[in-house]
Amino acid sequence: MGRRRWVALVLVIPFIAVLWPPFYAALQPEWQGIPYFIWYQFLWAIISAALTVAVYRVQDGGESR
């Protein structure tokens, strides 16, 4: 059980990725006309959701079944 708690630290990655605006405070490069600032944050929303599901599944470990 103790090892599974450390997996939750993976959720810090998206927090850090959007915490510091100089990482993404730019208009270039554009992707299909969408400025970098916008698509960077959308991409991290999707990545964050996937990481949350992965952490949940690892921590759950089939205990509720």
Residue pairs with C-beta under 8 A, 6 or more apart in sequence:
4 58
4 59
4 61
5 59
7 55
7 58
7 59
8 55
8 59
10 51
10 54
10 55
11 48
11 51
11 52
11 55
13 51
14 44
14 47
14 48
14 51
17 23
17 44
18 24
18 41
18 44
23 40
24 36
24 37
24 40
24 41
25 37
26 35
26 36
26 37
27 35
27 36
27 37
28 35
28 36
29 36
30 36
31 39
